[in-house]
Amino acid sequence: MALERNVGGLDRIARAVGGVALVAVAVGAFFTGRDGIGVAAVLGGAGLLFNAATQFCGVNALLGIDTCSRE
């Protein structure tokens, strides 16, 4: 199954920045012994980074949202 692009522009950049920020929060949480917060943050961060890398978001697809500019 091919993933049709539906994430682009500023949305993609925001997801990448948010993903990196959540991974940083996860690292900090693991170092301070807050494993539950760390797991949640790393899962959220990985999801956002996946969206930014593949330019596909399942929630956007379900809602019919497309922020990817087509030329």
PQR file of N, CA, C, O and H, with PARSE charges and radii, in Angstrom:
ATOM      1  N   MET A   1       0.844  -1.182   0.000 -0.4000 1.5000
ATOM      2  CA  MET A   1       0.000   0.000   0.000 -0.0000 2.0000
ATOM      3  C   MET A   1       0.886   1.242   0.000  0.5500 1.7000
ATOM      4  O   MET A   1       1.727   1.416   0.882 -0.5500 1.4000
ATOM      5  N   ALA A   2       0.694   2.079  -0.971 -0.4000 1.5000
ATOM      6  CA  ALA A   2       1.447   3.330  -1.056 -0.0000 2.0000
ATOM      7  C   ALA A   2       0.764   4.396  -0.203  0.5500 1.7000
ATOM      8  O   ALA A   2      -0.461   4.517  -0.187 -0.5500 1.4000
ATOM      9  H   ALA A   2       0.010   1.938  -1.687  0.4000 1.0000
ATOM     10  N   LEU A   3       1.580   5.152   0.495 -0.4000 1.5000
ATOM     11  CA  LEU A   3       1.052   6.224   1.329 -0.0000 2.0000
ATOM     12  C   LEU A   3       0.992   7.507   0.500  0.5500 1.7000
ATOM     13  O   LEU A   3       2.022   8.009   0.049 -0.5500 1.4000
ATOM     14  H   LEU A   3       2.575   5.054   0.482  0.4000 1.0000
ATOM     15  N   GLU A   4      -0.207   8.030   0.304 -0.4000 1.5000
ATOM     16  CA  GLU A   4      -0.355   9.262  -0.464 -0.0000 2.0000
ATOM     17  C   GLU A   4       0.007  10.448   0.414  0.5500 1.7000
ATOM     18  O   GLU A   4      -0.465  10.553   1.547 -0.5500 1.4000
ATOM     19  H   GLU A   4      -1.044   7.622   0.670  0.4000 1.0000
ATOM     20  N   ARG A   5       0.837  11.336  -0.098 -0.4000 1.5000
ATOM     21  CA  ARG A   5       1.278  12.503   0.675 -0.0000 2.0000
ATOM     22  C   ARG A   5       0.104  13.393   1.044  0.5500 1.7000
ATOM     23  O   ARG A   5      -0.723  13.732   0.197 -0.5500 1.4000
ATOM     24  H   ARG A   5       1.220  11.251  -1.018  0.4000 1.0000
ATOM     25  N   ASN A   6       0.037  13.772   2.325 -0.4000 1.5000
ATOM     26  CA  ASN A   6      -0.987  14.719   2.765 -0.0000 2.0000
ATOM     27  C   ASN A   6      -0.437  15.679   3.827  0.5500 1.7000
ATOM     28  O   ASN A   6      -1.206  16.401   4.461 -0.5500 1.4000
ATOM     29  H   ASN A   6       0.709  13.498   3.012  0.4000 1.0000
ATOM     30  N   VAL A   7       0.887  15.691   4.024 -0.4000 1.5000
ATOM     31  CA  VAL A   7       1.532  16.591   4.980 -0.0000 2.0000
ATOM     32  C   VAL A   7       2.638  17.331   4.238  0.5500 1.7000
ATOM     33  O   VAL A   7       3.508  16.705   3.633 -0.5500 1.4000
ATOM     34  H   VAL A   7       1.511  15.104   3.508  0.4000 1.0000
ATOM     35  N   GLY A   8       2.607  18.648   4.280 -0.4000 1.5000
ATOM     36  CA  GLY A   8       3.646  19.413   3.606 -0.0000 2.0000
ATOM     37  C   GLY A   8       3.791  20.799   4.195  0.5500 1.7000
ATOM     38  O   GLY A   8       3.030  21.205   5.073 -0.5500 1.4000
ATOM     39  H   GLY A   8       1.900  19.156   4.772  0.4000 1.0000
ATOM     40  N   GLY A   9       4.775  21.510   3.701 -0.4000 1.5000
ATOM     41  CA  GLY A   9       4.987  22.900   4.092 -0.0000 2.0000
ATOM     42  C   GLY A   9       5.283  23.079   5.564  0.5500 1.7000
ATOM     43  O   GLY A   9       6.057  22.326   6.156 -0.5500 1.4000
ATOM     44  H   GLY A   9       5.393  21.180   2.988  0.4000 1.0000
ATOM     45  N   LEU A  10       4.658  24.086   6.146 -0.4000 1.5000
ATOM     46  CA  LEU A  10       4.873  24.406   7.554 -0.0000 2.0000
ATOM     47  C   LEU A  10       4.394  23.282   8.473  0.5500 1.7000
ATOM     48  O   LEU A  10       4.952  23.083   9.552 -0.5500 1.4000
ATOM     49  H   LEU A  10       4.030  24.698   5.666  0.4000 1.0000
ATOM     50  N   ASP A  11       3.379  22.558   8.057 -0.4000 1.5000
ATOM     51  CA  ASP A  11       2.876  21.435   8.849 -0.0000 2.0000
ATOM     52  C   ASP A  11       3.972  20.384   9.027  0.5500 1.7000
ATOM     53  O   ASP A  11       4.146  19.847  10.121 -0.5500 1.4000
ATOM     54  H   ASP A  11       2.926  22.720   7.181  0.4000 1.0000
ATOM     55  N   ARG A  12       4.700  20.095   7.968 -0.4000 1.5000
ATOM     56  CA  ARG A  12       5.780  19.112   8.027 -0.0000 2.0000
ATOM     57  C   ARG A  12       6.910  19.595   8.940  0.5500 1.7000
ATOM     58  O   ARG A  12       7.448  18.819   9.730 -0.5500 1.4000
ATOM     59  H   ARG A  12       4.558  20.531   7.079  0.4000 1.0000
ATOM     60  N   ILE A  13       7.261  20.856   8.831 -0.4000 1.5000
ATOM     61  CA  ILE A  13       8.325  21.421   9.670 -0.0000 2.0000
ATOM     62  C   ILE A  13       7.898  21.401  11.136  0.5500 1.7000
ATOM     63  O   ILE A  13       8.693  21.047  12.007 -0.5500 1.4000
ATOM     64  H   ILE A  13       6.824  21.486   8.190  0.4000 1.0000
ATOM     65  N   ALA A  14       6.659  21.776  11.413 -0.4000 1.5000
ATOM     66  CA  ALA A  14       6.160  21.779  12.789 -0.0000 2.0000
ATOM     67  C   ALA A  14       6.169  20.376  13.383  0.5500 1.7000
ATOM     68  O   ALA A  14       6.498  20.204  14.557 -0.5500 1.4000
ATOM     69  H   ALA A  14       6.013  22.064  10.705  0.4000 1.0000
ATOM     70  N   ARG A  15       5.814  19.374  12.589 -0.4000 1.5000
ATOM     71  CA  ARG A  15       5.828  17.995  13.079 -0.0000 2.0000
ATOM     72  C   ARG A  15       7.257  17.542  13.378  0.5500 1.7000
ATOM     73  O   ARG A  15       7.495  16.856  14.372 -0.5500 1.4000
ATOM     74  H   ARG A  15       5.547  19.513  11.635  0.4000 1.0000
ATOM     75  N   ALA A  16       8.204  17.921  12.524 -0.4000 1.5000
ATOM     76  CA  ALA A  16       9.601  17.539  12.746 -0.0000 2.0000
ATOM     77  C   ALA A  16      10.144  18.185  14.025  0.5500 1.7000
ATOM     78  O   ALA A  16      10.792  17.523  14.836 -0.5500 1.4000
ATOM     79  H   ALA A  16       8.011  18.478  11.717  0.4000 1.0000
ATOM     80  N   VAL A  17       9.875  19.474  14.197 -0.4000 1.5000
ATOM     81  CA  VAL A  17      10.350  20.183  15.397 -0.0000 2.0000
ATOM     82  C   VAL A  17       9.679  19.614  16.646  0.5500 1.7000
ATOM     83  O   VAL A  17      10.341  19.392  17.660 -0.5500 1.4000
ATOM     84  H   VAL A  17       9.349  20.011  13.538  0.4000 1.0000
ATOM     85  N   GLY A  18       8.380  19.381  16.575 -0.4000 1.5000
ATOM     86  CA  GLY A  18       7.663  18.797  17.710 -0.0000 2.0000
ATOM     87  C   GLY A  18       8.150  17.393  18.036  0.5500 1.7000
ATOM     88  O   GLY A  18       8.253  17.025  19.206 -0.5500 1.4000
ATOM     89  H   GLY A  18       7.843  19.561  15.752  0.4000 1.0000
ATOM     90  N   GLY A  19       8.446  16.616  17.016 -0.4000 1.5000
ATOM     91  CA  GLY A  19       8.957  15.264  17.232 -0.0000 2.0000
ATOM     92  C   GLY A  19      10.302  15.267  17.923  0.5500 1.7000
ATOM     93  O   GLY A  19      10.532  14.491  18.851 -0.5500 1.4000
ATOM     94  H   GLY A  19       8.361  16.915  16.065  0.4000 1.0000
ATOM     95  N   VAL A  20      11.198  16.144  17.472 -0.4000 1.5000
ATOM     96  CA  VAL A  20      12.513  16.245  18.107 -0.0000 2.0000
ATOM     97  C   VAL A  20      12.366  16.712  19.552  0.5500 1.7000
ATOM     98  O   VAL A  20      13.057  16.212  20.440 -0.5500 1.4000
ATOM     99  H   VAL A  20      11.011  16.774  16.719  0.4000 1.0000
ATOM    100  N   ALA A  21      11.478  17.661  19.788 -0.4000 1.5000
ATOM    101  CA  ALA A  21      11.260  18.167  21.148 -0.0000 2.0000
ATOM    102  C   ALA A  21      10.732  17.064  22.066  0.5500 1.7000
ATOM    103  O   ALA A  21      11.172  16.946  23.210 -0.5500 1.4000
ATOM    104  H   ALA A  21      10.917  18.067  19.067  0.4000 1.0000
ATOM    105  N   LEU A  22       9.798  16.262  21.574 -0.4000 1.5000
ATOM    106  CA  LEU A  22       9.251  15.180  22.398 -0.0000 2.0000
ATOM    107  C   LEU A  22      10.292  14.098  22.678  0.5500 1.7000
ATOM    108  O   LEU A  22      10.312  13.527  23.768 -0.5500 1.4000
ATOM    109  H   LEU A  22       9.441  16.357  20.645  0.4000 1.0000
ATOM    110  N   VAL A  23      11.153  13.814  21.709 -0.4000 1.5000
ATOM    111  CA  VAL A  23      12.220  12.844  21.959 -0.0000 2.0000
ATOM    112  C   VAL A  23      13.174  13.388  23.021  0.5500 1.7000
ATOM    113  O   VAL A  23      13.649  12.631  23.868 -0.5500 1.4000
ATOM    114  H   VAL A  23      11.137  14.278  20.823  0.4000 1.0000
ATOM    115  N   ALA A  24      13.461  14.695  22.985 -0.4000 1.5000
ATOM    116  CA  ALA A  24      14.314  15.305  24.016 -0.0000 2.0000
ATOM    117  C   ALA A  24      13.656  15.221  25.384  0.5500 1.7000
ATOM    118  O   ALA A  24      14.327  14.940  26.377 -0.5500 1.4000
ATOM    119  H   ALA A  24      13.075  15.309  22.297  0.4000 1.0000
ATOM    120  N   VAL A  25      12.347  15.460  25.448 -0.4000 1.5000
ATOM    121  CA  VAL A  25      11.607  15.326  26.703 -0.0000 2.0000
ATOM    122  C   VAL A  25      11.692  13.882  27.200  0.5500 1.7000
ATOM    123  O   VAL A  25      11.859  13.642  28.396 -0.5500 1.4000
ATOM    124  H   VAL A  25      11.801  15.688  24.642  0.4000 1.0000
ATOM    125  N   ALA A  26      11.579  12.931  26.288 -0.4000 1.5000
ATOM    126  CA  ALA A  26      11.653  11.519  26.664 -0.0000 2.0000
ATOM    127  C   ALA A  26      13.012  11.176  27.268  0.5500 1.7000
ATOM    128  O   ALA A  26      13.082  10.473  28.276 -0.5500 1.4000
ATOM    129  H   ALA A  26      11.444  13.125  25.316  0.4000 1.0000
ATOM    130  N   VAL A  27      14.078  11.663  26.665 -0.4000 1.5000
ATOM    131  CA  VAL A  27      15.420  11.400  27.194 -0.0000 2.0000
ATOM    132  C   VAL A  27      15.540  11.970  28.603  0.5500 1.7000
ATOM    133  O   VAL A  27      16.050  11.300  29.502 -0.5500 1.4000
ATOM    134  H   VAL A  27      14.021  12.234  25.846  0.4000 1.0000
ATOM    135  N   GLY A  28      15.077  13.195  28.799 -0.4000 1.5000
ATOM    136  CA  GLY A  28      15.112  13.799  30.122 -0.0000 2.0000
ATOM    137  C   GLY A  28      14.274  13.030  31.122  0.5500 1.7000
ATOM    138  O   GLY A  28      14.673  12.871  32.275 -0.5500 1.4000
ATOM    139  H   GLY A  28      14.663  13.739  28.069  0.4000 1.0000
ATOM    140  N   ALA A  29      13.122  12.554  30.693 -0.4000 1.5000
ATOM    141  CA  ALA A  29      12.244  11.794  31.589 -0.0000 2.0000
ATOM    142  C   ALA A  29      12.886  10.476  32.000  0.5500 1.7000
ATOM    143  O   ALA A  29      12.782  10.072  33.158 -0.5500 1.4000
ATOM    144  H   ALA A  29      12.798  12.684  29.756  0.4000 1.0000
ATOM    145  N   PHE A  30      13.543   9.806  31.069 -0.4000 1.5000
ATOM    146  CA  PHE A  30      14.200   8.543  31.409 -0.0000 2.0000
ATOM    147  C   PHE A  30      15.339   8.763  32.402  0.5500 1.7000
ATOM    148  O   PHE A  30      15.542   7.950  33.304 -0.5500 1.4000
ATOM    149  H   PHE A  30      13.628  10.134  30.129  0.4000 1.0000
ATOM    150  N   PHE A  31      16.083   9.860  32.241 -0.4000 1.5000
ATOM    151  CA  PHE A  31      17.190  10.145  33.159 -0.0000 2.0000
ATOM    152  C   PHE A  31      16.712  10.491  34.564  0.5500 1.7000
ATOM    153  O   PHE A  31      17.437  10.273  35.536 -0.5500 1.4000
ATOM    154  H   PHE A  31      15.919  10.520  31.509  0.4000 1.0000
ATOM    155  N   THR A  32      15.504  11.024  34.681 -0.4000 1.5000
ATOM    156  CA  THR A  32      14.989  11.402  36.007 -0.0000 2.0000
ATOM    157  C   THR A  32      14.093  10.325  36.616  0.5500 1.7000
ATOM    158  O   THR A  32      13.505  10.534  37.677 -0.5500 1.4000
ATOM    159  H   THR A  32      14.916  11.201  33.892  0.4000 1.0000
ATOM    160  N   GLY A  33      13.988   9.182  35.954 -0.4000 1.5000
ATOM    161  CA  GLY A  33      13.218   8.076  36.504 -0.0000 2.0000
ATOM    162  C   GLY A  33      11.730   8.132  36.240  0.5500 1.7000
ATOM    163  O   GLY A  33      10.971   7.395  36.870 -0.5500 1.4000
ATOM    164  H   GLY A  33      14.466   9.012  35.092  0.4000 1.0000
ATOM    165  N   ARG A  34      11.293   8.969  35.342 -0.4000 1.5000
ATOM    166  CA  ARG A  34       9.862   9.060  34.999 -0.0000 2.0000
ATOM    167  C   ARG A  34       9.621   8.266  33.716  0.5500 1.7000
ATOM    168  O   ARG A  34       9.398   8.835  32.647 -0.5500 1.4000
ATOM    169  H   ARG A  34      11.909   9.568  34.830  0.4000 1.0000
ATOM    170  N   ASP A  35       9.669   6.959  33.844 -0.4000 1.5000
ATOM    171  CA  ASP A  35       9.617   6.089  32.674 -0.0000 2.0000
ATOM    172  C   ASP A  35       8.297   6.173  31.915  0.5500 1.7000
ATOM    173  O   ASP A  35       8.290   6.096  30.686 -0.5500 1.4000
ATOM    174  H   ASP A  35       9.850   6.496  34.712  0.4000 1.0000
ATOM    175  N   GLY A  36       7.188   6.330  32.621 -0.4000 1.5000
ATOM    176  CA  GLY A  36       5.888   6.421  31.955 -0.0000 2.0000
ATOM    177  C   GLY A  36       5.798   7.630  31.039  0.5500 1.7000
ATOM    178  O   GLY A  36       5.324   7.534  29.907 -0.5500 1.4000
ATOM    179  H   GLY A  36       7.194   6.393  33.619  0.4000 1.0000
ATOM    180  N   ILE A  37       6.255   8.757  31.536 -0.4000 1.5000
ATOM    181  CA  ILE A  37       6.268   9.978  30.719 -0.0000 2.0000
ATOM    182  C   ILE A  37       7.237   9.813  29.556  0.5500 1.7000
ATOM    183  O   ILE A  37       6.962  10.257  28.442 -0.5500 1.4000
ATOM    184  H   ILE A  37       6.640   8.835  32.456  0.4000 1.0000
ATOM    185  N   GLY A  38       8.368   9.175  29.820 -0.4000 1.5000
ATOM    186  CA  GLY A  38       9.357   8.952  28.768 -0.0000 2.0000
ATOM    187  C   GLY A  38       8.825   8.099  27.634  0.5500 1.7000
ATOM    188  O   GLY A  38       9.058   8.398  26.463 -0.5500 1.4000
ATOM    189  H   GLY A  38       8.592   8.814  30.725  0.4000 1.0000
ATOM    190  N   VAL A  39       8.111   7.038  27.976 -0.4000 1.5000
ATOM    191  CA  VAL A  39       7.547   6.157  26.951 -0.0000 2.0000
ATOM    192  C   VAL A  39       6.507   6.902  26.122  0.5500 1.7000
ATOM    193  O   VAL A  39       6.506   6.810  24.894 -0.5500 1.4000
ATOM    194  H   VAL A  39       7.922   6.795  28.928  0.4000 1.0000
ATOM    195  N   ALA A  40       5.626   7.639  26.789 -0.4000 1.5000
ATOM    196  CA  ALA A  40       4.594   8.391  26.073 -0.0000 2.0000
ATOM    197  C   ALA A  40       5.215   9.444  25.156  0.5500 1.7000
ATOM    198  O   ALA A  40       4.780   9.619  24.018 -0.5500 1.4000
ATOM    199  H   ALA A  40       5.627   7.714  27.786  0.4000 1.0000
ATOM    200  N   ALA A  41       6.237  10.146  25.659 -0.4000 1.5000
ATOM    201  CA  ALA A  41       6.876  11.194  24.863 -0.0000 2.0000
ATOM    202  C   ALA A  41       7.623  10.616  23.671  0.5500 1.7000
ATOM    203  O   ALA A  41       7.578  11.186  22.581 -0.5500 1.4000
ATOM    204  H   ALA A  41       6.591  10.004  26.583  0.4000 1.0000
ATOM    205  N   VAL A  42       8.311   9.493  23.860 -0.4000 1.5000
ATOM    206  CA  VAL A  42       9.065   8.914  22.743 -0.0000 2.0000
ATOM    207  C   VAL A  42       8.114   8.348  21.685  0.5500 1.7000
ATOM    208  O   VAL A  42       8.408   8.426  20.492 -0.5500 1.4000
ATOM    209  H   VAL A  42       8.347   9.030  24.745  0.4000 1.0000
ATOM    210  N   LEU A  43       6.989   7.785  22.102 -0.4000 1.5000
ATOM    211  CA  LEU A  43       6.010   7.292  21.119 -0.0000 2.0000
ATOM    212  C   LEU A  43       5.401   8.449  20.319  0.5500 1.7000
ATOM    213  O   LEU A  43       5.271   8.365  19.098 -0.5500 1.4000
ATOM    214  H   LEU A  43       6.751   7.722  23.071  0.4000 1.0000
ATOM    215  N   GLY A  44       5.035   9.515  21.009 -0.4000 1.5000
ATOM    216  CA  GLY A  44       4.501  10.686  20.314 -0.0000 2.0000
ATOM    217  C   GLY A  44       5.526  11.317  19.386  0.5500 1.7000
ATOM    218  O   GLY A  44       5.206  11.685  18.256 -0.5500 1.4000
ATOM    219  H   GLY A  44       5.141   9.583  22.001  0.4000 1.0000
ATOM    220  N   GLY A  45       6.753  11.440  19.861 -0.4000 1.5000
ATOM    221  CA  GLY A  45       7.819  12.015  19.044 -0.0000 2.0000
ATOM    222  C   GLY A  45       8.117  11.168  17.818  0.5500 1.7000
ATOM    223  O   GLY A  45       8.321  11.699  16.726 -0.5500 1.4000
ATOM    224  H   GLY A  45       7.014  11.141  20.779  0.4000 1.0000
ATOM    225  N   ALA A  46       8.143   9.850  17.996 -0.4000 1.5000
ATOM    226  CA  ALA A  46       8.393   8.956  16.863 -0.0000 2.0000
ATOM    227  C   ALA A  46       7.272   9.069  15.832  0.5500 1.7000
ATOM    228  O   ALA A  46       7.524   9.051  14.627 -0.5500 1.4000
ATOM    229  H   ALA A  46       7.977   9.419  18.883  0.4000 1.0000
ATOM    230  N   GLY A  47       6.035   9.184  16.311 -0.4000 1.5000
ATOM    231  CA  GLY A  47       4.914   9.341  15.384 -0.0000 2.0000
ATOM    232  C   GLY A  47       5.009  10.620  14.574  0.5500 1.7000
ATOM    233  O   GLY A  47       4.776  10.615  13.365 -0.5500 1.4000
ATOM    234  H   GLY A  47       5.831   9.198  17.290  0.4000 1.0000
ATOM    235  N   LEU A  48       5.350  11.714  15.240 -0.4000 1.5000
ATOM    236  CA  LEU A  48       5.489  12.987  14.524 -0.0000 2.0000
ATOM    237  C   LEU A  48       6.656  12.956  13.542  0.5500 1.7000
ATOM    238  O   LEU A  48       6.548  13.484  12.436 -0.5500 1.4000
ATOM    239  H   LEU A  48       5.539  11.718  16.222  0.4000 1.0000
ATOM    240  N   LEU A  49       7.758  12.348  13.935 -0.4000 1.5000
ATOM    241  CA  LEU A  49       8.906  12.239  13.024 -0.0000 2.0000
ATOM    242  C   LEU A  49       8.582  11.346  11.829  0.5500 1.7000
ATOM    243  O   LEU A  49       9.033  11.611  10.715 -0.5500 1.4000
ATOM    244  H   LEU A  49       7.846  11.919  14.834  0.4000 1.0000
ATOM    245  N   PHE A  50       7.803  10.291  12.059 -0.4000 1.5000
ATOM    246  CA  PHE A  50       7.350   9.443  10.956 -0.0000 2.0000
ATOM    247  C   PHE A  50       6.500  10.244   9.979  0.5500 1.7000
ATOM    248  O   PHE A  50       6.671  10.145   8.764 -0.5500 1.4000
ATOM    249  H   PHE A  50       7.437  10.077  12.964  0.4000 1.0000
ATOM    250  N   ASN A  51       5.573  11.048  10.527 -0.4000 1.5000
ATOM    251  CA  ASN A  51       4.725  11.900   9.676 -0.0000 2.0000
ATOM    252  C   ASN A  51       5.561  12.857   8.850  0.5500 1.7000
ATOM    253  O   ASN A  51       5.304  13.034   7.659 -0.5500 1.4000
ATOM    254  H   ASN A  51       5.434  11.129  11.514  0.4000 1.0000
ATOM    255  N   ALA A  52       6.554  13.475   9.463 -0.4000 1.5000
ATOM    256  CA  ALA A  52       7.395  14.437   8.755 -0.0000 2.0000
ATOM    257  C   ALA A  52       8.247  13.753   7.688  0.5500 1.7000
ATOM    258  O   ALA A  52       8.430  14.300   6.600 -0.5500 1.4000
ATOM    259  H   ALA A  52       6.763  13.331  10.430  0.4000 1.0000
ATOM    260  N   ALA A  53       8.764  12.575   7.985 -0.4000 1.5000
ATOM    261  CA  ALA A  53       9.639  11.875   7.040 -0.0000 2.0000
ATOM    262  C   ALA A  53       8.868  11.318   5.845  0.5500 1.7000
ATOM    263  O   ALA A  53       9.348  11.395   4.714 -0.5500 1.4000
ATOM    264  H   ALA A  53       8.616  12.131   8.869  0.4000 1.0000
ATOM    265  N   THR A  54       7.685  10.761   6.078 -0.4000 1.5000
ATOM    266  CA  THR A  54       6.926  10.128   5.001 -0.0000 2.0000
ATOM    267  C   THR A  54       5.928  11.072   4.343  0.5500 1.7000
ATOM    268  O   THR A  54       5.379  10.753   3.289 -0.5500 1.4000
ATOM    269  H   THR A  54       7.295  10.698   6.997  0.4000 1.0000
ATOM    270  N   GLN A  55       5.691  12.216   4.946 -0.4000 1.5000
ATOM    271  CA  GLN A  55       4.697  13.192   4.483 -0.0000 2.0000
ATOM    272  C   GLN A  55       3.299  12.584   4.449  0.5500 1.7000
ATOM    273  O   GLN A  55       2.476  12.952   3.611 -0.5500 1.4000
ATOM    274  H   GLN A  55       6.137  12.475   5.802  0.4000 1.0000
ATOM    275  N   PHE A  56       3.035  11.655   5.361 -0.4000 1.5000
ATOM    276  CA  PHE A  56       1.722  11.025   5.452 -0.0000 2.0000
ATOM    277  C   PHE A  56       1.263  11.017   6.900  0.5500 1.7000
ATOM    278  O   PHE A  56       2.041  10.724   7.808 -0.5500 1.4000
ATOM    279  H   PHE A  56       3.704  11.356   6.041  0.4000 1.0000
ATOM    280  N   CYS A  57      -0.012  11.342   7.110 -0.4000 1.5000
ATOM    281  CA  CYS A  57      -0.620  11.290   8.432 -0.0000 2.0000
ATOM    282  C   CYS A  57      -1.961  10.577   8.302  0.5500 1.7000
ATOM    283  O   CYS A  57      -2.825  10.997   7.533 -0.5500 1.4000
ATOM    284  H   CYS A  57      -0.644  11.580   6.373  0.4000 1.0000
ATOM    285  N   GLY A  58      -2.127   9.493   9.063 -0.4000 1.5000
ATOM    286  CA  GLY A  58      -3.363   8.729   9.008 -0.0000 2.0000
ATOM    287  C   GLY A  58      -4.574   9.514   9.469  0.5500 1.7000
ATOM    288  O   GLY A  58      -5.660   9.366   8.909 -0.5500 1.4000
ATOM    289  H   GLY A  58      -1.425   9.152   9.688  0.4000 1.0000
ATOM    290  N   VAL A  59      -4.402  10.350  10.485 -0.4000 1.5000
ATOM    291  CA  VAL A  59      -5.522  11.165  10.980 -0.0000 2.0000
ATOM    292  C   VAL A  59      -5.938  12.175   9.905  0.5500 1.7000
ATOM    293  O   VAL A  59      -7.128  12.381   9.669 -0.5500 1.4000
ATOM    294  H   VAL A  59      -3.520  10.471  10.940  0.4000 1.0000
ATOM    295  N   ASN A  60      -4.954  12.800   9.255 -0.4000 1.5000
ATOM    296  CA  ASN A  60      -5.283  13.716   8.159 -0.0000 2.0000
ATOM    297  C   ASN A  60      -6.043  12.984   7.061  0.5500 1.7000
ATOM    298  O   ASN A  60      -7.008  13.517   6.513 -0.5500 1.4000
ATOM    299  H   ASN A  60      -3.987  12.633   9.446  0.4000 1.0000
ATOM    300  N   ALA A  61      -5.618  11.772   6.737 -0.4000 1.5000
ATOM    301  CA  ALA A  61      -6.286  10.997   5.693 -0.0000 2.0000
ATOM    302  C   ALA A  61      -7.735  10.703   6.076  0.5500 1.7000
ATOM    303  O   ALA A  61      -8.633  10.816   5.242 -0.5500 1.4000
ATOM    304  H   ALA A  61      -4.834  11.339   7.182  0.4000 1.0000
ATOM    305  N   LEU A  62      -7.964  10.325   7.340 -0.4000 1.5000
ATOM    306  CA  LEU A  62      -9.331  10.043   7.785 -0.0000 2.0000
ATOM    307  C   LEU A  62     -10.222  11.266   7.746  0.5500 1.7000
ATOM    308  O   LEU A  62     -11.411  11.171   7.441 -0.5500 1.4000
ATOM    309  H   LEU A  62      -7.234  10.233   8.017  0.4000 1.0000
ATOM    310  N   LEU A  63      -9.634  12.434   8.062 -0.4000 1.5000
ATOM    311  CA  LEU A  63     -10.419  13.677   8.102 -0.0000 2.0000
ATOM    312  C   LEU A  63     -10.451  14.411   6.770  0.5500 1.7000
ATOM    313  O   LEU A  63     -11.139  15.422   6.635 -0.5500 1.4000
ATOM    314  H   LEU A  63      -8.668  12.511   8.311  0.4000 1.0000
ATOM    315  N   GLY A  64      -9.718  13.915   5.793 -0.4000 1.5000
ATOM    316  CA  GLY A  64      -9.692  14.557   4.477 -0.0000 2.0000
ATOM    317  C   GLY A  64      -8.879  15.833   4.431  0.5500 1.7000
ATOM    318  O   GLY A  64      -9.136  16.700   3.596 -0.5500 1.4000
ATOM    319  H   GLY A  64      -9.158  13.094   5.903  0.4000 1.0000
ATOM    320  N   ILE A  65      -7.903  15.961   5.313 -0.4000 1.5000
ATOM    321  CA  ILE A  65      -7.058  17.149   5.369 -0.0000 2.0000
ATOM    322  C   ILE A  65      -5.809  16.899   4.539  0.5500 1.7000
ATOM    323  O   ILE A  65      -5.181  15.846   4.653 -0.5500 1.4000
ATOM    324  H   ILE A  65      -7.694  15.257   5.991  0.4000 1.0000
ATOM    325  N   ASP A  66      -5.452  17.865   3.703 -0.4000 1.5000
ATOM    326  CA  ASP A  66      -4.256  17.762   2.875 -0.0000 2.0000
ATOM    327  C   ASP A  66      -3.531  19.092   2.903  0.5500 1.7000
ATOM    328  O   ASP A  66      -4.031  20.078   2.362 -0.5500 1.4000
ATOM    329  H   ASP A  66      -5.963  18.720   3.610  0.4000 1.0000
ATOM    330  N   THR A  67      -2.345  19.140   3.532 -0.4000 1.5000
ATOM    331  CA  THR A  67      -1.570  20.365   3.599 -0.0000 2.0000
ATOM    332  C   THR A  67      -0.392  20.338   2.636  0.5500 1.7000
ATOM    333  O   THR A  67       0.466  21.220   2.670 -0.5500 1.4000
ATOM    334  H   THR A  67      -1.939  18.339   3.972  0.4000 1.0000
ATOM    335  N   CYS A  68      -0.355  19.332   1.781 -0.4000 1.5000
ATOM    336  CA  CYS A  68       0.741  19.177   0.821 -0.0000 2.0000
ATOM    337  C   CYS A  68       0.363  19.917  -0.466  0.5500 1.7000
ATOM    338  O   CYS A  68      -0.663  19.631  -1.083 -0.5500 1.4000
ATOM    339  H   CYS A  68      -1.052  18.616   1.753  0.4000 1.0000
ATOM    340  N   SER A  69       1.203  20.862  -0.855 -0.4000 1.5000
ATOM    341  CA  SER A  69       0.911  21.614  -2.078 -0.0000 2.0000
ATOM    342  C   SER A  69       1.245  20.767  -3.295  0.5500 1.7000
ATOM    343  O   SER A  69       2.296  20.129  -3.349 -0.5500 1.4000
ATOM    344  H   SER A  69       2.037  21.094  -0.354  0.4000 1.0000
ATOM    345  N   ARG A  70       0.365  20.767  -4.249 -0.4000 1.5000
ATOM    346  CA  ARG A  70       0.552  19.991  -5.482 -0.0000 2.0000
ATOM    347  C   ARG A  70       0.865  20.963  -6.611  0.5500 1.7000
ATOM    348  O   ARG A  70       0.235  22.011  -6.749 -0.5500 1.4000
ATOM    349  H   ARG A  70      -0.489  21.285  -4.205  0.4000 1.0000
ATOM    350  N   GLU A  71       1.846  20.591  -7.405 -0.4000 1.5000
ATOM    351  CA  GLU A  71       2.221  21.470  -8.536 -0.0000 2.0000
ATOM    352  C   GLU A  71       1.749  20.904  -9.831  0.5500 1.7000
ATOM    353  O   GLU A  71       1.972  21.502 -10.883 -0.5500 1.4000
ATOM    354  H   GLU A  71       2.358  19.740  -7.293  0.4000 1.0000
TER
END
